[in-house]
Amino acid sequence: MLDRPNILWYCTDQQRFDTIGALGNPSVRTPTIDQLVETGTAFTHAYCQSPICTPSRSSFMTGLYPSRLHNTRNGNESFPQVPPLITKLIAESGYTCGMIGKFHLQSSGHRTEPRLDDGFTYWRFSHAPRDDWPQGHDYAEWVRVRGGDLNALRDSPDRVPTELHQTTWASDCAIEFLQQQRQSEQPWLLNLNIYDPHPPFIPPRSYAEQFDPALMPGPHFRLEDLAHQAKLANVDFQDRVCTPEEHDAFRKQADYYAMIAQIDDQLARILESLDETEQRENTVVLLTSDHGESLGDHGLMYKGCRFYEGLVRVPLIFQWPKRIVAGQRSSALVELLDMSATILELAGLRVPDYHQGRSLLPILKGESDSSSHRDFVRCEYFDALASEFTGGCGSFATMYRDHRYKLSVYHDQQLGELYDLVSDPWEFQDLWGNPAFNETKHRLIWESFNSHVVLTTDVGSRRIAPM
């Protein structure tokens, strides 16, 4: 068994997979993350289990697909009582667990998110960079103590400055936690949840000025996208379908990259603290995001009921000096559920039988083929945007992606999309209605049904007798 390392779990919010310099994007500035890529293992085909915050986070925090957990929406009043969160299991095994920032397994509307039996002994909460909560919002209180007004700052020309930003506050909290643990004989896990680069795209002015919209590559868009998205007009999405110019997509992309640059700088502070407290050698650093962002692709901005690569494919990087293969870039299909199983195994726990993830540790240790892990990945959207409040349609949809094809089915609309990701990686040629691909479509629908329903159905308690 591996030693029980500390685990620094850094989760951004709504960060696409293609936003890291070392993984092929020359327009971003991510030297700290680039260093993690070069000294650790990066999974380049990692997929979330829902393109919406709460179901995605609920899934990897429990090890169940959102539909199996019965927690598929944003805005939920409560959270299922079982199974336990993975942090509860890890805490019970002897870890000191801390949580900083956004948690979002339940609604934070009109209240701060209620605590669960989560295993955290260090808890610093911040749902969003607003001052909407009268009490319990640790970040807003931190800003007020420093003489700031979040709501006024968000609307100011300079926006929220770095010294008062949620990303900075989270780093300060993380450094405090690391200082507290430096003499401890117990291993620790820190679940750190940054709000950026979630919309609204309002980085500090000092960062926004570093990225010129005119130099941005822009979204993956063709004029034909407008007609294609018109066919999906009754499927939930947060924003209207527009051209990049109408979306101001180049400016938004520049601001999005600016937010990621600030994240990178603040992550560097935390890693420096790990070095200063002499905890780096026995700490797994894990970077990921809950889901992606459309950012103008196919005429769409923000998130909703679609499964395009920018929205469902996310960064996933593990780094642990001398224990995880350095410089490895795995092209295997993986799910964030697999990240969840890996965290449990890193902490020395057996992955529970009900857990639907598969540990990535054999790849991380160089013991198995880095190009092979799953035959398919799945993602789902079940009435996820609380449609009675957002004006959505209450859409129900699933995605099934194998090594070549991606099938998306909008079940309540009797519509679908089919893409060959080998020949069409940015999903411009929808093959759903192409007769030449009928056999492929029908095979994928059958396999998708098996993966989403038959093979993941909860069949009840353990059988103890023949009747």
ROVO-644624 format. One line per field, with one value per residue (C-alpha): residue in three letters; residue number from 1; x, y, z. Coordinates in nm, 4 decimals, always signed. Each point is the difference from the previous one (the first is absolute). Layout:
<atoms>
type c(ALA; ...)
seq c(NUM; ...)
x c(X; ...)
y c(Y; ...)
z c(Z; ...)
</atoms>
This chain:
<atoms>
type c(MET; LEU; ASP; ARG; PRO; ASN; ILE; LEU; TRP; TYR; CYS; THR; ASP; GLN; GLN; ARG; PHE; ASP; THR; ILE; GLY; ALA; LEU; GLY; ASN; PRO; SER; VAL; ARG; THR; PRO; THR; ILE; ASP; GLN; LEU; VAL; GLU; THR; GLY; THR; ALA; PHE; THR; HIS; ALA; TYR; CYS; GLN; SER; PRO; ILE; CYS; THR; PRO; SER; ARG; SER; SER; PHE; MET; THR; GLY; LEU; TYR; PRO; SER; ARG; LEU; HIS; ASN; THR; ARG; ASN; GLY; ASN; GLU; SER; PHE; PRO; GLN; VAL; PRO; PRO; LEU; ILE; THR; LYS; LEU; ILE; ALA; GLU; SER; GLY; TYR; THR; CYS; GLY; MET; ILE; GLY; LYS; PHE; HIS; LEU; GLN; SER; SER; GLY; HIS; ARG; THR; GLU; PRO; ARG; LEU; ASP; ASP; GLY; PHE; THR; TYR; TRP; ARG; PHE; SER; HIS; ALA; PRO; ARG; ASP; ASP; TRP; PRO; GLN; GLY; HIS; ASP; TYR; ALA; GLU; TRP; VAL; ARG; VAL; ARG; GLY; GLY; ASP; LEU; ASN; ALA; LEU; ARG; ASP; SER; PRO; ASP; ARG; VAL; PRO; THR; GLU; LEU; HIS; GLN; THR; THR; TRP; ALA; SER; ASP; CYS; ALA; ILE; GLU; PHE; LEU; GLN; GLN; GLN; ARG; GLN; SER; GLU; GLN; PRO; TRP; LEU; LEU; ASN; LEU; ASN; ILE; TYR; ASP; PRO; HIS; PRO; PRO; PHE; ILE; PRO; PRO; ARG; SER; TYR; ALA; GLU; GLN; PHE; ASP; PRO; ALA; LEU; MET; PRO; GLY; PRO; HIS; PHE; ARG; LEU; GLU; ASP; LEU; ALA; HIS; GLN; ALA; LYS; LEU; ALA; ASN; VAL; ASP; PHE; GLN; ASP; ARG; VAL; CYS; THR; PRO; GLU; GLU; HIS; ASP; ALA; PHE; ARG; LYS; GLN; ALA; ASP; TYR; TYR; ALA; MET; ILE; ALA; GLN; ILE; ASP; ASP; GLN; LEU; ALA; ARG; ILE; LEU; GLU; SER; LEU; ASP; GLU; THR; GLU; GLN; ARG; GLU; ASN; THR; VAL; VAL; LEU; LEU; THR; SER; ASP; HIS; GLY; GLU; SER; LEU; GLY; ASP; HIS; GLY; LEU; MET; TYR; LYS; GLY; CYS; ARG; PHE; TYR; GLU; GLY; LEU; VAL; ARG; VAL; PRO; LEU; ILE; PHE; GLN; TRP; PRO; LYS; ARG; ILE; VAL; ALA; GLY; GLN; ARG; SER; SER; ALA; LEU; VAL; GLU; LEU; LEU; ASP; MET; SER; ALA; THR; ILE; LEU; GLU; LEU; ALA; GLY; LEU; ARG; VAL; PRO; ASP; TYR; HIS; GLN; GLY; ARG; SER; LEU; LEU; PRO; ILE; LEU; LYS; GLY; GLU; SER; ASP; SER; SER; SER; HIS; ARG; ASP; PHE; VAL; ARG; CYS; GLU; TYR; PHE; ASP; ALA; LEU; ALA; SER; GLU; PHE; THR; GLY; GLY; CYS; GLY; SER; PHE; ALA; THR; MET; TYR; ARG; ASP; HIS; ARG; TYR; LYS; LEU; SER; VAL; TYR; HIS; ASP; GLN; GLN; LEU; GLY; GLU; LEU; TYR; ASP; LEU; VAL; SER; ASP; PRO; TRP; GLU; PHE; GLN; ASP; LEU; TRP; GLY; ASN; PRO; ALA; PHE; ASN; GLU; THR; LYS; HIS; ARG; LEU; ILE; TRP; GLU; SER; PHE; ASN; SER; HIS; VAL; VAL; LEU; THR; THR; ASP; VAL; GLY; SER; ARG; ARG; ILE; ALA; PRO; MET)
seq c(1; 2; 3; 4; 5; 6; 7; 8; 9; 10; 11; 12; 13; 14; 15; 16; 17; 18; 19; 20; 21; 22; 23; 24; 25; 26; 27; 28; 29; 30; 31; 32; 33; 34; 35; 36; 37; 38; 39; 40; 41; 42; 43; 44; 45; 46; 47; 48; 49; 50; 51; 52; 53; 54; 55; 56; 57; 58; 59; 60; 61; 62; 63; 64; 65; 66; 67; 68; 69; 70; 71; 72; 73; 74; 75; 76; 77; 78; 79; 80; 81; 82; 83; 84; 85; 86; 87; 88; 89; 90; 91; 92; 93; 94; 95; 96; 97; 98; 99; 100; 101; 102; 103; 104; 105; 106; 107; 108; 109; 110; 111; 112; 113; 114; 115; 116; 117; 118; 119; 120; 121; 122; 123; 124; 125; 126; 127; 128; 129; 130; 131; 132; 133; 134; 135; 136; 137; 138; 139; 140; 141; 142; 143; 144; 145; 146; 147; 148; 149; 150; 151; 152; 153; 154; 155; 156; 157; 158; 159; 160; 161; 162; 163; 164; 165; 166; 167; 168; 169; 170; 171; 172; 173; 174; 175; 176; 177; 178; 179; 180; 181; 182; 183; 184; 185; 186; 187; 188; 189; 190; 191; 192; 193; 194; 195; 196; 197; 198; 199; 200; 201; 202; 203; 204; 205; 206; 207; 208; 209; 210; 211; 212; 213; 214; 215; 216; 217; 218; 219; 220; 221; 222; 223; 224; 225; 226; 227; 228; 229; 230; 231; 232; 233; 234; 235; 236; 237; 238; 239; 240; 241; 242; 243; 244; 245; 246; 247; 248; 249; 250; 251; 252; 253; 254; 255; 256; 257; 258; 259; 260; 261; 262; 263; 264; 265; 266; 267; 268; 269; 270; 271; 272; 273; 274; 275; 276; 277; 278; 279; 280; 281; 282; 283; 284; 285; 286; 287; 288; 289; 290; 291; 292; 293; 294; 295; 296; 297; 298; 299; 300; 301; 302; 303; 304; 305; 306; 307; 308; 309; 310; 311; 312; 313; 314; 315; 316; 317; 318; 319; 320; 321; 322; 323; 324; 325; 326; 327; 328; 329; 330; 331; 332; 333; 334; 335; 336; 337; 338; 339; 340; 341; 342; 343; 344; 345; 346; 347; 348; 349; 350; 351; 352; 353; 354; 355; 356; 357; 358; 359; 360; 361; 362; 363; 364; 365; 366; 367; 368; 369; 370; 371; 372; 373; 374; 375; 376; 377; 378; 379; 380; 381; 382; 383; 384; 385; 386; 387; 388; 389; 390; 391; 392; 393; 394; 395; 396; 397; 398; 399; 400; 401; 402; 403; 404; 405; 406; 407; 408; 409; 410; 411; 412; 413; 414; 415; 416; 417; 418; 419; 420; 421; 422; 423; 424; 425; 426; 427; 428; 429; 430; 431; 432; 433; 434; 435; 436; 437; 438; 439; 440; 441; 442; 443; 444; 445; 446; 447; 448; 449; 450; 451; 452; 453; 454; 455; 456; 457; 458; 459; 460; 461; 462; 463; 464; 465; 466; 467)
x c(+0.0000; +0.1156; +0.0767; -0.2992; +0.0868; -0.1476; -0.2414; -0.0331; -0.3131; -0.0320; -0.3295; -0.0763; -0.3524; -0.1036; +0.3515; +0.0318; +0.2585; +0.1755; +0.1188; +0.3496; +0.3156; +0.1940; -0.2920; -0.0080; -0.1561; +0.2512; -0.2441; -0.0267; +0.2537; +0.0225; +0.3632; -0.0963; -0.2461; +0.2487; +0.2515; -0.2520; -0.0463; +0.3747; +0.0583; -0.3216; -0.2581; -0.2622; -0.3141; -0.0912; -0.3393; -0.1676; -0.3779; -0.2391; -0.3203; -0.2231; +0.0560; -0.1578; +0.1660; -0.2059; -0.0505; +0.3637; +0.1331; -0.2499; +0.1130; +0.3716; -0.0552; -0.1971; +0.1171; -0.3399; -0.1374; -0.2425; -0.3071; +0.1017; +0.0537; -0.3333; +0.1670; -0.0126; -0.0848; +0.1394; -0.2112; -0.0849; -0.1493; +0.1876; +0.2533; -0.0513; +0.0970; +0.1883; +0.2612; +0.2546; +0.2161; +0.3474; +0.1434; -0.2010; +0.1514; +0.3482; -0.0413; -0.1177; +0.3172; +0.2179; +0.0392; -0.0499; -0.2287; -0.0525; -0.2359; +0.0479; -0.2314; -0.2954; -0.1502; -0.3401; -0.1479; -0.3186; -0.1467; +0.1586; -0.2964; -0.1343; +0.2266; +0.3513; +0.0279; -0.0910; +0.2783; -0.0164; +0.1711; +0.2977; +0.3077; +0.1490; +0.1473; +0.1221; -0.2819; +0.0260; -0.3030; -0.0482; -0.2645; +0.0565; +0.1752; -0.3180; -0.1233; -0.3471; +0.0088; -0.0578; +0.2213; +0.2151; +0.1761; +0.3605; +0.1416; -0.2400; +0.0788; +0.3736; -0.0546; -0.2093; +0.2669; +0.2396; -0.2356; -0.1312; -0.3527; -0.0232; -0.3157; +0.1396; +0.3398; -0.1482; -0.1604; +0.2989; +0.2371; +0.2852; -0.2220; +0.0942; +0.3758; +0.2369; +0.0550; -0.3753; -0.0736; -0.1583; +0.2962; +0.2395; -0.2183; -0.0038; +0.3787; +0.0312; -0.2269; +0.1969; +0.3291; -0.1561; -0.1071; +0.3465; +0.1624; -0.2334; +0.0900; +0.3766; +0.0691; -0.2882; +0.0649; -0.3307; -0.0270; -0.2352; -0.2286; -0.0829; -0.2931; +0.0479; -0.2731; +0.0690; -0.3015; +0.1882; -0.0017; -0.3790; -0.2055; -0.0371; +0.3336; +0.1305; +0.3694; +0.1825; +0.0790; +0.3736; -0.0450; -0.2507; +0.2526; +0.2457; -0.2232; -0.0887; -0.3313; +0.1464; +0.2628; -0.2406; -0.0642; -0.3754; -0.2678; -0.0516; -0.2821; -0.1422; -0.3021; -0.1691; -0.0057; -0.2845; -0.2323; +0.1119; -0.0638; -0.3418; -0.0957; +0.0845; -0.1845; -0.2205; +0.2948; +0.1184; +0.2878; +0.0976; +0.0431; -0.1342; +0.1716; +0.2120; +0.2951; +0.3356; -0.0383; -0.3429; +0.1337; +0.3106; +0.1701; +0.3571; -0.0216; -0.1550; +0.2684; +0.2687; -0.1618; -0.0395; +0.3700; +0.0798; -0.1936; +0.1972; +0.3262; -0.0940; -0.0883; +0.3432; +0.1755; -0.1966; +0.0617; +0.3707; -0.0340; -0.1500; +0.2688; +0.2669; -0.1584; +0.0143; +0.3738; +0.0519; -0.1806; +0.1994; -0.3133; +0.0414; +0.1753; -0.2906; -0.2857; -0.2007; -0.1009; -0.3181; -0.1433; -0.3389; -0.3297; -0.3653; -0.0903; +0.0923; -0.1337; -0.1403; +0.1783; -0.1692; +0.0475; -0.2861; -0.1635; -0.0401; +0.1245; +0.0092; -0.1562; -0.3123; -0.1324; +0.2682; +0.2988; +0.2566; +0.3656; +0.0554; -0.2843; +0.0543; +0.3767; +0.2111; +0.3591; +0.1190; +0.3589; +0.1641; +0.3477; +0.1936; +0.3791; +0.1695; -0.3250; -0.2138; +0.1467; +0.1388; -0.0719; -0.2615; -0.2916; -0.2728; -0.2479; -0.2194; -0.3724; -0.0599; -0.2823; +0.0114; -0.1445; +0.3392; +0.1690; -0.2246; +0.0971; +0.3664; -0.0184; -0.1405; +0.2722; +0.2743; -0.1316; +0.0411; -0.3691; -0.1689; -0.2340; -0.3554; -0.1898; -0.2695; +0.2520; -0.0307; +0.3496; +0.3160; +0.3286; +0.2629; +0.2826; +0.1403; +0.0491; +0.1385; +0.2586; +0.0937; -0.1341; -0.2537; -0.0445; -0.0566; -0.2154; -0.2572; -0.2386; -0.3690; -0.1724; -0.2461; -0.0904; -0.3455; -0.1534; -0.3581; -0.2347; -0.3314; -0.2008; +0.3203; -0.0607; -0.3033; -0.2158; -0.2820; +0.2474; +0.2096; -0.2642; +0.1537; -0.1930; +0.0974; +0.2054; +0.1117; +0.3057; +0.2947; +0.3393; +0.1908; +0.3509; +0.2243; +0.3480; -0.1341; -0.3619; -0.2057; -0.3754; -0.2235; -0.3696; -0.2556; -0.2586; -0.2887; +0.0377; +0.0602; +0.3135; +0.3628; +0.3493; +0.2747; +0.3607; +0.3098; +0.2596; +0.2906; -0.0844; -0.2010; +0.1476; -0.1912; -0.3382; -0.1114; -0.1333; -0.3064; -0.0465; -0.3297; -0.2104; +0.2579; -0.1285; +0.3562; +0.0400; -0.3318; +0.1641; +0.2544; -0.2723; -0.2176; +0.2949; +0.0932; -0.3603; -0.0081; +0.3355; -0.1026; -0.3214; +0.2001; +0.2501; -0.2550; -0.2723; +0.0654; +0.3570; -0.0292; -0.3418; -0.0140; -0.1463; -0.0530; +0.1489; +0.2178; -0.1795; -0.0031; -0.2450; -0.1615; -0.3373)
y c(+0.0000; +0.3538; +0.2324; +0.2102; +0.3333; +0.3409; +0.0939; +0.3558; -0.0129; +0.3232; +0.0249; +0.2961; +0.0803; -0.0289; -0.0355; -0.1594; -0.2676; +0.2125; +0.2797; -0.1162; +0.1159; -0.3249; -0.1914; +0.2025; +0.3436; +0.2778; +0.2808; -0.0716; +0.0666; -0.2974; -0.0552; -0.1552; -0.2460; -0.0647; -0.1070; -0.2442; -0.1455; -0.0393; -0.1583; -0.2019; -0.1874; +0.1858; -0.1741; +0.1728; -0.1692; +0.0402; +0.0479; +0.1314; -0.1886; +0.3048; +0.3371; +0.1720; +0.0725; -0.1810; -0.3366; -0.0100; +0.0818; -0.2314; -0.2807; +0.0145; +0.0714; -0.3247; -0.2288; -0.0293; +0.1310; +0.2879; -0.2009; -0.2896; +0.2453; +0.1759; +0.3410; +0.1233; +0.3697; +0.3330; +0.1698; -0.3087; +0.0506; -0.2931; -0.2743; -0.3784; -0.1557; -0.2924; -0.0882; +0.1919; +0.2617; -0.1251; +0.2660; -0.1518; -0.3410; +0.1497; +0.1953; -0.3141; -0.1743; +0.2511; +0.2980; +0.3626; +0.1391; +0.3628; +0.1710; +0.3478; +0.1834; -0.1268; -0.3392; +0.0115; -0.3414; +0.1858; +0.3366; +0.3172; +0.2071; +0.2321; -0.1751; -0.1259; -0.3665; -0.2192; -0.2203; -0.3754; -0.2779; +0.0767; -0.0871; +0.3497; +0.1488; +0.3104; +0.1756; +0.3365; +0.0602; +0.2154; -0.0772; +0.2969; +0.3400; +0.1788; +0.1247; -0.1548; -0.1930; +0.1761; -0.2461; -0.3036; +0.1237; -0.0046; +0.1661; +0.2974; +0.0516; -0.0064; +0.2716; +0.2154; -0.0168; +0.1453; +0.2848; -0.1375; -0.0276; -0.2962; +0.1099; +0.3458; -0.1345; -0.2458; +0.2897; +0.2346; +0.0668; -0.1751; -0.2886; -0.1990; +0.0582; -0.2910; +0.0870; -0.0416; -0.2750; -0.3356; -0.1805; +0.1901; -0.0592; -0.3725; -0.0033; +0.1822; -0.2610; -0.2829; +0.1399; +0.0306; -0.3657; -0.1121; +0.1899; -0.1701; -0.3440; +0.0372; -0.1661; -0.2458; -0.3726; -0.0550; +0.0163; +0.2642; +0.0643; +0.3553; +0.0395; +0.3497; +0.1322; +0.3195; +0.1813; +0.1132; -0.0218; -0.0226; +0.2839; +0.2921; +0.0431; +0.2832; -0.0493; +0.2789; +0.2764; -0.0613; -0.3515; +0.0929; +0.2440; -0.2867; -0.1679; +0.1733; -0.1147; +0.0636; -0.2687; -0.2652; -0.3090; +0.0343; -0.2676; -0.3072; +0.1356; -0.0207; +0.1845; -0.3375; -0.0306; +0.2519; -0.2218; -0.3102; +0.1531; +0.1196; -0.3697; -0.0209; +0.3197; -0.1805; -0.1547; +0.1794; +0.2456; +0.3054; +0.2433; +0.0632; -0.1247; +0.2761; +0.0640; +0.0611; +0.3706; +0.0143; -0.1896; +0.2234; -0.3385; +0.1194; +0.2405; -0.2670; -0.2477; +0.2546; +0.0581; -0.3755; -0.0518; +0.2915; -0.1707; -0.3192; +0.1969; +0.1323; -0.3537; -0.1144; +0.2754; -0.0796; -0.3730; +0.0848; +0.1627; -0.3186; -0.2219; +0.2331; -0.0416; -0.3785; +0.0366; +0.2404; -0.2309; -0.2985; -0.1922; -0.0101; -0.3365; -0.1861; +0.1952; -0.0997; +0.3131; -0.0502; +0.2593; -0.0302; +0.1804; -0.0925; +0.0532; +0.2217; +0.3096; +0.0500; +0.3349; +0.0688; -0.3445; -0.0816; +0.3332; -0.0856; +0.1810; -0.1376; -0.3435; -0.2086; -0.3114; -0.0650; -0.2358; +0.1685; -0.0528; +0.3445; -0.0546; -0.3575; -0.0591; +0.1370; +0.0212; -0.2856; -0.0003; -0.2003; +0.0783; -0.1688; +0.0210; -0.3342; -0.1976; +0.1029; -0.0273; +0.3371; +0.1478; -0.2626; +0.1072; -0.2580; -0.0031; -0.2591; +0.0675; +0.0781; +0.1416; +0.2225; -0.3010; -0.1607; +0.2970; -0.0624; -0.3672; +0.0954; +0.2426; -0.2764; -0.2415; +0.2607; +0.0452; -0.3718; -0.0892; -0.2781; +0.1418; -0.0937; -0.2575; +0.2543; +0.2534; +0.0339; +0.1343; -0.1908; +0.0977; +0.1611; -0.1034; -0.2712; +0.2641; +0.2526; -0.2517; -0.1083; -0.3512; +0.0005; +0.1369; +0.3756; +0.0000; -0.2451; +0.0275; +0.0035; -0.1122; +0.2881; +0.2994; +0.1350; +0.3295; +0.0921; +0.2933; -0.0581; +0.3210; +0.1468; +0.3766; +0.0168; +0.1038; +0.1532; +0.2706; +0.0380; -0.0321; -0.3184; -0.2892; -0.2662; -0.1946; -0.3618; -0.1104; -0.2398; -0.0234; -0.3174; +0.0318; -0.2882; +0.0254; +0.1358; +0.1120; +0.2228; -0.0567; +0.2618; -0.0764; +0.2633; -0.2431; +0.2388; +0.1511; -0.3190; +0.1609; -0.1014; +0.0792; -0.2334; +0.1017; -0.1796; +0.1542; -0.1436; +0.1821; +0.2830; +0.0789; +0.3278; -0.1498; +0.1860; -0.2910; -0.1473; -0.3557; -0.0702; +0.0254; -0.1451; -0.3395; -0.1241; +0.0115; -0.1593; -0.3249; +0.1917; +0.2164; -0.2963; -0.1852; +0.3015; +0.0537; -0.3637; +0.0305; +0.3315; -0.1540; -0.2794; +0.2399; +0.2509; -0.2382; -0.3725; -0.0222; +0.2776; -0.0723; -0.0358; -0.3496; +0.0318; -0.1644; -0.3113; -0.3278; -0.2360; -0.2726; -0.1401; +0.1598)
z c(+0.0000; -0.0692; +0.2885; +0.0993; -0.1599; +0.0593; -0.2787; -0.1314; -0.2171; -0.1979; -0.1884; -0.2224; -0.1203; -0.3638; -0.1457; -0.3440; -0.0759; -0.2652; +0.2289; +0.0937; -0.1757; +0.0379; -0.1522; -0.3178; +0.0537; -0.0863; +0.0892; +0.3740; +0.2758; +0.2364; +0.1095; +0.3337; -0.1526; -0.2804; +0.2643; +0.1453; -0.3487; -0.0489; +0.3426; +0.0256; -0.2051; -0.2039; -0.1257; -0.3238; -0.0460; +0.3389; -0.0002; +0.2635; +0.0740; -0.0481; -0.1710; +0.3045; +0.3369; +0.2647; -0.1725; -0.1083; +0.3468; +0.1675; -0.2269; +0.0723; +0.3691; +0.0388; -0.2792; -0.1663; -0.3276; +0.0702; -0.1015; +0.2263; +0.2855; -0.0719; +0.0028; -0.3605; +0.0326; +0.1031; +0.2661; +0.2064; +0.3447; +0.1560; -0.0639; +0.0124; +0.3333; -0.1582; -0.1009; +0.2131; -0.1647; -0.0830; +0.2336; +0.2873; -0.0723; -0.0238; +0.3238; +0.1806; -0.1168; +0.1856; -0.2339; +0.0972; -0.2704; -0.0990; -0.2469; -0.1439; -0.2381; -0.1974; +0.0919; -0.1758; +0.0695; +0.0994; -0.0863; +0.1347; -0.1143; +0.2728; +0.2558; +0.0460; -0.0834; +0.2991; +0.1343; -0.0550; +0.1920; -0.2205; +0.2061; -0.0144; +0.3166; -0.1863; -0.1915; -0.1766; -0.2221; -0.3095; -0.2567; -0.2340; +0.0018; +0.1109; +0.3365; -0.0175; +0.3274; +0.3343; +0.1885; -0.0524; -0.3146; +0.1188; -0.3101; +0.0110; +0.3676; -0.0819; -0.2639; +0.2357; +0.2703; -0.2582; -0.0827; -0.3277; -0.1396; -0.2364; -0.1763; -0.0691; -0.1039; -0.2509; -0.1883; +0.0208; -0.2933; +0.1798; +0.1156; +0.3115; +0.0404; +0.0566; +0.3648; +0.0676; -0.2486; +0.0889; -0.1564; +0.2285; +0.3062; -0.0763; -0.0275; +0.3330; +0.1604; -0.1573; +0.1291; +0.3471; -0.0185; -0.1143; +0.2844; +0.2476; -0.1341; -0.0250; +0.3384; -0.0129; -0.0107; -0.1822; -0.3779; -0.1367; -0.2952; -0.1084; -0.2418; -0.1421; -0.2305; -0.1949; -0.1495; -0.3122; -0.2984; +0.0449; -0.1546; +0.0259; -0.1726; +0.2181; +0.0840; +0.1802; -0.2429; +0.0532; -0.1425; -0.2700; -0.1462; -0.0556; -0.2618; -0.3263; -0.1538; -0.3458; +0.0642; +0.1216; -0.2145; +0.0491; +0.0280; -0.2145; -0.2123; -0.3517; -0.1342; -0.0489; +0.3810; +0.0180; -0.2018; +0.1836; +0.3416; -0.1190; -0.0170; +0.3710; +0.0928; +0.2526; +0.1820; +0.3163; -0.0199; +0.2023; -0.2858; -0.3507; -0.3148; -0.1570; -0.2254; +0.1725; -0.0696; +0.1624; +0.3010; +0.0155; +0.0173; -0.0603; +0.2938; +0.2183; -0.0976; +0.0901; +0.3393; +0.0530; -0.0660; +0.2315; +0.2797; -0.0589; +0.0108; +0.3429; +0.1138; -0.1183; +0.1979; +0.3147; -0.0333; -0.0092; +0.3440; +0.1424; -0.1497; +0.1388; +0.3437; -0.0433; -0.0626; +0.2905; +0.2427; -0.1336; -0.0970; -0.3783; -0.0236; +0.1584; -0.1600; -0.3044; -0.1900; -0.2004; -0.2393; -0.1692; -0.0642; +0.0482; -0.3685; -0.2939; -0.1735; -0.3515; -0.0455; -0.3336; -0.1562; -0.2392; +0.0843; +0.3699; +0.3102; +0.3568; +0.0708; -0.0308; -0.1681; -0.2596; -0.0008; -0.2243; +0.0886; +0.1479; +0.2449; +0.1195; -0.0318; +0.2851; +0.1248; +0.2221; +0.1266; +0.2812; +0.1324; +0.2819; -0.0036; -0.0664; +0.0362; -0.2992; -0.3512; -0.1062; -0.3408; -0.0851; -0.2162; -0.0011; -0.2866; +0.1731; +0.0353; +0.3673; +0.2113; +0.3064; +0.1811; -0.0667; +0.1660; +0.3007; +0.0198; -0.0346; +0.2921; +0.2199; -0.1035; +0.0498; +0.3542; +0.0602; -0.0120; -0.1880; -0.2625; +0.1138; -0.2058; -0.0872; -0.1325; -0.3786; -0.0654; -0.0888; +0.1584; -0.2215; +0.2304; -0.2320; -0.2706; +0.2487; +0.1235; -0.3531; +0.0498; -0.2836; -0.3499; +0.0264; -0.3130; +0.1326; +0.2941; -0.1064; -0.3177; +0.0338; +0.2138; +0.0780; +0.0993; +0.0842; +0.0366; +0.1776; +0.0519; +0.1379; -0.0089; +0.2314; -0.2936; +0.2025; +0.1049; -0.3147; -0.2697; -0.1393; -0.1483; +0.2509; -0.2527; +0.0391; -0.1955; +0.0069; -0.1663; -0.0861; -0.1417; -0.1068; -0.1498; -0.3281; +0.0159; +0.2258; +0.0242; +0.1667; +0.0421; +0.1060; +0.1277; +0.0636; -0.3491; -0.2016; -0.1415; -0.0060; -0.1227; -0.1190; -0.0638; -0.1226; +0.2310; -0.1968; -0.3226; +0.1603; +0.3450; +0.0431; -0.0913; -0.3100; -0.2072; +0.1694; -0.1312; +0.1807; -0.3160; -0.2392; -0.1284; -0.0427; +0.3799; +0.0982; +0.1095; +0.2088; +0.1528; +0.0934; +0.1520; +0.2115; +0.1131; +0.1136; +0.1803; +0.1532; +0.1351; +0.1581; +0.1579; +0.1260; +0.1162; +0.0057; +0.1260; +0.2594; +0.1492; +0.3778; +0.0410; +0.3753; +0.3052; +0.0136; -0.0785; +0.3013; -0.1128; -0.3166; +0.0842)
</atoms>
